Amino acid sequence: MPNLHSVLKRPLVTEKGVTKKDSERTLCFEVAADANKTQIRQAVQTLFKVKVAEVRTSTTAGKLRRRGRFAGYRADWKKAYVKLKAGEKVPEYAEI
C-alpha cells in the first residue's frame, strides 16, 4: 500500500478513543482491512511526524442491520491503537 491515506482511513473520535489519547498517549484509527502493523506504524510516523512505540489491531465483524423487511450486514472493519513513545507530542486531531 503506497498511499498513507489508503492505510489510515480515519481517526476514531469516540469517548473511549479520546480518553486513551489523553491518558495513555494512544491514538485510535480505522485502518484498511489488509494493512499490517508495520504499514500502520510507518503511516502514522510519516503523517504525524511522531515516533510509535507499539501498534495493536482489532478486526470487528459487521453487524446485522434491518430496515423493515430488508436485512443486510455492515462491512467488517479494522481498528488500530497506536501508542506513542514517551516524550512525543500527541497530535490534536480530536478537538471536542
LUMRO-412956 format. One record per residue: chain; x, y, z of N, C-alpha, C, CB in turn. Coordinates in Angstrom, 2 decimals. Glycine has a CB too. Layout:
! LUMRO-412956
['A' [X Y Z] [X Y Z] [X Y Z] [X Y Z]]
...
This chain:
! LUMRO-412956
['A' [0.83 -1.18 0.00] [0.00 0.00 0.00] [0.88 1.24 0.00] [-0.95 0.00 1.21]]
['A' [1.07 1.88 -1.12] [1.97 3.01 -1.18] [1.38 4.30 -0.59] [2.37 3.25 -2.61]]
['A' [0.06 4.46 -0.60] [-0.57 5.70 -0.17] [-0.88 5.65 1.32] [-1.84 5.96 -0.98]]
['A' [-0.45 6.66 2.07] [-0.69 6.71 3.51] [-2.17 6.75 3.84] [0.00 7.91 4.12]]
['A' [-2.94 7.46 3.02] [-4.36 7.61 3.29] [-5.16 6.37 2.92] [-4.91 8.80 2.55]]
['A' [-4.54 5.42 2.22] [-5.22 4.15 2.00] [-4.98 3.19 3.16] [-4.76 3.51 0.68]]
['A' [-3.94 3.44 3.95] [-3.69 2.64 5.16] [-4.54 3.17 6.30] [-2.17 2.67 5.54]]
['A' [-4.43 4.47 6.60] [-5.21 5.10 7.66] [-6.45 5.72 7.03] [-4.38 6.18 8.43]]
['A' [-7.62 5.15 7.31] [-8.84 5.67 6.71] [-9.33 6.92 7.43] [-9.93 4.62 6.73]]
['A' [-9.43 6.84 8.78] [-9.91 8.00 9.54] [-9.59 7.79 11.01] [-11.44 8.21 9.34]]
['A' [-9.44 8.88 11.76] [-9.28 8.72 13.21] [-10.64 8.41 13.83] [-8.66 10.00 13.85]]
['A' [-10.64 7.58 14.85] [-11.88 7.26 15.56] [-11.99 8.20 16.75] [-11.92 5.76 16.02]]
['A' [-12.89 9.18 16.63] [-13.08 10.17 17.67] [-14.31 9.74 18.47] [-13.27 11.61 17.06]]
['A' [-14.06 8.87 19.44] [-15.10 8.39 20.35] [-14.69 8.75 21.77] [-15.34 6.85 20.19]]
['A' [-15.59 8.54 22.70] [-15.27 8.84 24.09] [-14.09 7.99 24.57] [-16.49 8.61 24.98]]
['A' [-14.10 6.70 24.21] [-13.01 5.81 24.60] [-11.70 6.23 23.93] [-13.35 4.36 24.25]]
['A' [-11.77 6.56 22.65] [-10.57 6.94 21.91] [-9.93 8.22 22.43] [-10.89 7.10 20.46]]
['A' [-10.75 9.22 22.77] [-10.24 10.49 23.26] [-9.65 10.30 24.67] [-11.35 11.57 23.28]]
['A' [-10.28 9.45 25.50] [-9.75 9.17 26.83] [-8.40 8.48 26.74] [-10.73 8.30 27.62]]
['A' [-8.26 7.49 25.84] [-6.98 6.80 25.65] [-5.93 7.78 25.13] [-7.14 5.62 24.67]]
['A' [-6.33 8.69 24.27] [-5.40 9.67 23.72] [-4.86 10.59 24.82] [-6.09 10.51 22.62]]
['A' [-5.74 11.03 25.70] [-5.33 11.96 26.75] [-4.54 11.27 27.86] [-6.55 12.64 27.35]]
['A' [-4.95 10.08 28.28] [-4.33 9.45 29.45] [-3.19 8.51 29.09] [-5.37 8.70 30.23]]
['A' [-3.29 7.78 27.97] [-2.31 6.74 27.65] [-1.45 7.06 26.43] [-3.01 5.44 27.42]]
['A' [-1.61 8.26 25.84] [-0.85 8.65 24.65] [-1.04 7.65 23.51] [0.65 8.78 24.98]]
['A' [-2.30 7.20 23.34] [-2.63 6.19 22.33] [-3.63 6.77 21.35] [-3.18 4.91 22.99]]
['A' [-3.32 6.70 20.07] [-4.20 7.17 19.02] [-5.01 6.00 18.48] [-3.40 7.85 17.88]]
['A' [-6.24 6.27 18.05] [-7.12 5.21 17.56] [-7.55 5.56 16.13] [-8.37 5.04 18.50]]
['A' [-7.37 4.60 15.21] [-7.69 4.82 13.80] [-8.49 3.66 13.24] [-6.40 5.01 12.99]]
['A' [-9.34 3.97 12.26] [-9.89 2.93 11.40] [-8.88 2.76 10.27] [-11.35 3.29 10.86]]
['A' [-8.46 1.52 10.01] [-7.42 1.27 9.02] [-7.93 0.30 7.97] [-6.15 0.71 9.69]]
['A' [-7.19 0.17 6.88] [-7.55 -0.77 5.82] [-7.49 -2.20 6.36] [-6.60 -0.61 4.60]]
['A' [-8.40 -3.04 5.89] [-8.51 -4.41 6.41] [-7.26 -5.23 6.13] [-9.72 -5.09 5.80]]
['A' [-6.55 -4.93 5.06] [-5.36 -5.71 4.71] [-4.05 -5.03 5.15] [-5.33 -5.96 3.22]]
['A' [-4.15 -3.95 5.94] [-2.95 -3.27 6.43] [-2.37 -4.04 7.61] [-3.28 -1.81 6.84]]
['A' [-1.03 -4.17 7.64] [-0.40 -4.83 8.78] [0.18 -3.78 9.73] [0.71 -5.81 8.29]]
['A' [0.72 -4.25 10.86] [1.19 -3.33 11.90] [2.36 -2.47 11.43] [1.60 -4.12 13.14]]
['A' [3.23 -3.02 10.61] [4.37 -2.26 10.10] [3.91 -1.11 9.21] [5.33 -3.18 9.33]]
['A' [2.95 -1.38 8.33] [2.42 -0.32 7.46] [1.71 0.76 8.27] [1.47 -0.91 6.43]]
['A' [0.98 0.36 9.29] [0.28 1.33 10.13] [1.29 2.20 10.87] [-0.66 0.61 11.14]]
['A' [2.35 1.58 11.41] [3.39 2.32 12.12] [4.05 3.34 11.20] [4.45 1.34 12.68]]
['A' [4.42 2.92 9.98] [5.08 3.84 9.05] [4.16 4.98 8.63] [5.55 3.08 7.81]]
['A' [2.88 4.69 8.44] [1.92 5.71 8.03] [1.75 6.77 9.12] [0.57 5.08 7.69]]
['A' [1.62 6.35 10.37] [1.45 7.30 11.47] [2.72 8.13 11.66] [1.09 6.57 12.78]]
['A' [3.89 7.49 11.61] [5.14 8.22 11.78] [5.34 9.24 10.67] [6.31 7.25 11.82]]
['A' [5.00 8.91 9.45] [5.18 9.83 8.33] [4.15 10.96 8.36] [5.07 9.07 7.00]]
['A' [2.90 10.61 8.63] [1.82 11.59 8.55] [1.86 12.59 9.70] [0.50 10.88 8.53]]
['A' [2.10 12.11 10.92] [2.06 12.98 12.10] [3.43 13.39 12.62] [1.30 12.30 13.20]]
['A' [4.51 12.86 12.03] [5.89 13.18 12.42] [6.14 12.90 13.91] [6.19 14.66 12.11]]
['A' [5.75 11.69 14.34] [5.96 11.23 15.72] [6.61 9.85 15.68] [4.62 11.20 16.51]]
['A' [7.13 9.40 16.83] [7.70 8.06 16.95] [6.67 7.15 17.63] [9.04 8.08 17.76]]
['A' [6.50 5.94 17.08] [5.50 4.99 17.58] [6.18 3.93 18.43] [4.72 4.34 16.40]]
['A' [5.60 3.65 19.60] [6.14 2.62 20.49] [5.55 1.25 20.14] [5.85 2.96 21.95]]
['A' [4.22 1.15 19.98] [3.61 -0.13 19.65] [2.30 0.09 18.91] [3.37 -0.97 20.91]]
['A' [1.87 -0.94 18.19] [0.63 -0.92 17.44] [-0.16 -2.18 17.80] [0.88 -0.82 15.90]]
['A' [-1.42 -2.00 18.18] [-2.32 -3.12 18.41] [-3.48 -3.00 17.44] [-2.82 -3.16 19.89]]
['A' [-3.92 -4.12 16.88] [-5.01 -4.09 15.91] [-6.14 -4.99 16.36] [-4.51 -4.51 14.52]]
['A' [-7.33 -4.69 15.85] [-8.52 -5.45 16.17] [-9.43 -5.44 14.94] [-9.25 -4.87 17.42]]
['A' [-9.92 -6.61 14.54] [-10.85 -6.70 13.43] [-12.25 -6.90 13.98] [-10.46 -7.85 12.46]]
['A' [-13.19 -6.04 13.58] [-14.55 -6.08 14.07] [-15.47 -6.60 12.96] [-15.00 -4.68 14.55]]
['A' [-16.27 -7.60 13.31] [-17.22 -8.16 12.34] [-18.40 -7.22 12.18] [-17.70 -9.57 12.78]]
['A' [-18.92 -7.12 10.96] [-20.06 -6.27 10.67] [-21.33 -6.82 11.31] [-20.25 -6.13 9.18]]
['A' [-22.19 -5.91 11.76] [-23.42 -6.30 12.44] [-24.58 -6.41 11.45] [-23.76 -5.29 13.55]]
['A' [-25.57 -7.22 11.82] [-26.80 -7.32 11.04] [-27.63 -6.07 11.28] [-27.60 -8.61 11.42]]
['A' [-28.08 -5.43 10.21] [-28.92 -4.25 10.31] [-30.17 -4.47 9.47] [-28.16 -2.97 9.84]]
['A' [-31.31 -4.02 10.00] [-32.57 -4.21 9.31] [-33.23 -2.87 9.04] [-33.51 -5.11 10.13]]
['A' [-33.90 -2.78 7.91] [-34.76 -1.66 7.55] [-36.08 -2.26 7.09] [-34.11 -0.74 6.44]]
['A' [-37.01 -2.39 8.03] [-38.28 -3.03 7.69] [-38.07 -4.50 7.40] [-38.93 -2.35 6.49]]
['A' [-38.50 -4.94 6.23] [-38.33 -6.36 5.89] [-37.00 -6.65 5.21] [-39.47 -6.82 5.00]]
['A' [-36.22 -5.63 4.97] [-34.93 -5.81 4.32] [-33.82 -5.92 5.38] [-34.64 -4.65 3.35]]
['A' [-32.95 -6.89 5.22] [-31.86 -7.09 6.17] [-30.54 -7.18 5.42] [-32.09 -8.37 7.02]]
['A' [-29.48 -6.73 6.05] [-28.15 -6.82 5.46] [-27.12 -6.66 6.55] [-27.95 -5.75 4.37]]
['A' [-25.87 -6.88 6.18] [-24.78 -6.77 7.13] [-23.92 -5.55 6.81] [-23.92 -8.04 7.13]]
['A' [-23.46 -4.89 7.85] [-22.46 -3.85 7.66] [-21.14 -4.52 7.32] [-22.32 -2.96 8.94]]
['A' [-20.23 -3.76 6.75] [-18.94 -4.32 6.35] [-18.07 -4.58 7.58] [-18.22 -3.37 5.37]]
['A' [-17.20 -5.59 7.50] [-16.19 -5.81 8.53] [-15.17 -4.68 8.44] [-15.50 -7.22 8.36]]
['A' [-14.58 -4.31 9.59] [-13.60 -3.23 9.57] [-12.53 -3.49 10.61] [-14.27 -1.87 9.83]]
['A' [-11.41 -2.78 10.46] [-10.24 -3.00 11.30] [-9.89 -1.70 12.02] [-9.04 -3.50 10.46]]
['A' [-9.54 -1.85 13.30] [-9.20 -0.73 14.16] [-7.76 -0.90 14.63] [-10.17 -0.61 15.36]]
['A' [-7.04 0.21 14.78] [-5.66 0.16 15.26] [-5.49 1.15 16.41] [-4.66 0.48 14.12]]
['A' [-4.87 0.67 17.49] [-4.47 1.51 18.61] [-2.96 1.72 18.50] [-4.86 0.88 20.00]]
['A' [-2.53 2.97 18.35] [-1.13 3.30 18.13] [-0.62 4.07 19.35] [-0.95 4.14 16.82]]
['A' [0.28 3.45 20.10] [0.85 4.08 21.30] [2.13 4.81 20.91] [1.13 3.02 22.42]]
['A' [2.24 6.07 21.34] [3.40 6.89 21.01] [4.49 6.71 22.06] [3.00 8.37 20.90]]
['A' [5.73 6.92 21.64] [6.86 6.84 22.57] [6.81 8.00 23.55] [8.20 6.84 21.81]]
['A' [7.45 7.82 24.70] [7.50 8.86 25.72] [8.23 10.09 25.17] [8.19 8.35 27.00]]
['A' [7.71 11.26 25.48] [8.33 12.50 25.02] [7.78 13.00 23.70] [9.80 12.30 24.90]]
['A' [6.97 12.21 23.01] [6.39 12.65 21.73] [5.14 13.48 21.99] [6.06 11.42 20.83]]
['A' [4.94 14.53 21.20] [3.76 15.38 21.32] [2.59 14.70 20.63] [4.02 16.80 20.72]]
['A' [1.46 14.62 21.33] [0.27 13.97 20.78] [-0.39 14.92 19.79] [-0.73 13.56 21.90]]
['A' [-0.63 14.51 18.53] [-1.29 15.40 17.56] [-2.73 15.67 17.96] [-1.24 14.79 16.15]]
['A' [-3.20 16.88 17.71] [-4.56 17.28 18.08] [-5.48 17.18 16.87] [-4.58 18.72 18.66]]
['A' [-6.01 15.99 16.63] [-6.99 15.84 15.56] [-8.38 15.74 16.12] [-6.67 14.63 14.71]]
['A' [-8.53 15.56 17.44] [-9.83 15.39 18.07] [-10.14 16.56 18.99] [-9.88 14.07 18.86]]
['A' [-10.60 17.64 18.42] [-10.98 18.81 19.21] [-12.45 18.70 19.54] [-10.68 20.14 18.45]]
['A' [-12.74 18.60 20.83] [-14.15 18.47 21.25] [-14.55 19.67 22.07] [-14.38 17.16 22.06]]
